[in-house]
Amino acid sequence: MRARTRMPGWLAAVVGTVVLIAAWWLFSATVFTPAEGTDYTPVPSPWVVLTTLVSDGPAAYWSVFGVTVREAAIGYAWGNGIALLLAASVLLLPRLEPIVMQIAVVSYCLPVVAVGGIAIVTLGGAKQPGDASSTAIFLAALAVFFTTVVGAVLGFTAADRASLDVVRVYGGSRFTQLRKVRLIAALPSILNALQIAVPSAFLGAVLGEYMGAIDRGVGITLIRLQGNLDSTRVWVVFLLCALIALAGYALVGLLSRLVAPWVSGRSAGGRR
């Protein structure tokens, strides 16, 4: 059969961006027009947002995003590290699988507002002005935990049985199977989970800052801008959040291709 031609990734990204900007402009020009007698609009046009960003300059927002990015990175490392350790423990001790999966599901089902309220009481926020918020770090770690646990467990259990039997015949332990076979087989799922976890960690950090106890960051800045009815700069922050999350997503994807280049080659070559 004739192979189906796929749209290149860069072209799909360009088309998606154009469609989003066009929809944004259309809604701002039709549905969310300023009320009569006022200049306030909840959805300013893309051009207004872009000109405001350029006039303010990136330096005006760097101090805001620097704290949140640091919180997201720390939470990303903690959440994914714990998730991978738990997933590996399931292979060494298979009886732990129901417990680990239950912990992952419960963590995913917990209401973020309630967890954040408890975390701000127990962990607190930033110790010093400009420091990272402990609550934001915790919520960032919580946001990535479920995806990585499930992806890693599914990847570890997808190992080829014949390869596992070869290791066992030659006297290899379960740890050897994990290191020689299961880890390689699980890399596609783990790398995909780690890539998806990047925007989740950033969103978790922003939600943690909404709980307060911090003087600088994306969350507290959005609260201040919304209180001042500065919708244009609210959308500037929204746009920068999307760009930073997208950049982190692309960076992890690039690192994944460098660490495991056979993964992308196999997925591309496996389609007919």
ZIFEN-V892536 format. One record per backbone hydrogen bond with DSSP energy under -0.5 kcal/mol. CO is the residue of the C=O (numbers start at 1). NH is the residue of the N-H. If there is no record, write none. Layout:
<<CO:NH> <CO:NH>>
This chain:
<<8:12> <9:13> <10:14> <11:15> <12:16> <13:17> <14:18> <15:19> <16:20> <17:21> <18:22> <19:23> <20:24> <21:25> <22:26> <23:27> <24:28> <25:29> <26:30> <27:31> <27:32> <31:33> <35:38> <40:35> <45:49> <46:50> <47:51> <48:52> <49:53> <50:54> <51:55> <52:56> <53:57> <57:60> <58:61> <58:62> <59:63> <61:65> <62:66> <63:67> <64:68> <65:69> <66:70> <67:71> <68:72> <69:73> <70:74> <71:75> <72:76> <73:77> <74:78> <75:79> <76:80> <77:81> <78:82> <79:83> <80:84> <81:85> <82:86> <83:87> <84:88> <85:89> <86:90> <87:91> <88:91> <88:92> <89:93> <93:96> <94:97> <96:100> <97:101> <98:102> <99:103> <100:104> <101:105> <102:106> <103:107> <104:108> <105:109> <106:110> <111:115> <112:116> <113:117> <114:118> <115:119> <116:120> <117:121> <118:122> <119:123> <119:124> <124:135> <125:134> <128:131> <132:127> <133:137> <134:138> <135:139> <136:140> <137:141> <138:142> <139:143> <140:144> <141:144> <141:145> <142:146> <144:148> <145:149> <146:150> <147:151> <148:152> <149:153> <150:154> <151:155> <152:156> <153:157> <155:158> <156:159> <160:164> <161:165> <162:166> <163:167> <164:168> <165:169> <166:170> <167:172> <168:171> <173:177> <174:178> <175:179> <176:180> <177:181> <177:182> <178:183> <181:185> <182:186> <183:187> <184:187> <186:190> <187:191> <188:192> <189:193> <190:194> <191:195> <192:196> <193:197> <194:198> <195:198> <195:199> <196:200> <197:201> <198:202> <199:203> <200:204> <201:205> <202:206> <203:207> <204:208> <205:209> <206:210> <207:211> <208:211> <209:212> <213:126> <217:221> <218:222> <219:223> <220:224> <221:225> <222:226> <223:227> <224:228> <225:230> <226:229> <229:231> <230:234> <231:235> <232:236> <233:237> <234:238> <235:239> <236:240> <237:241> <238:242> <239:243> <240:244> <241:245> <242:246> <243:247> <244:248> <245:249> <246:250> <247:251> <248:252> <249:253> <250:254> <251:255> <252:256> <253:257> <254:258> <255:259> <256:260> <260:263> <260:264> <261:265> <262:266> <263:267> <264:268> <265:269> <266:270> <268:271>>
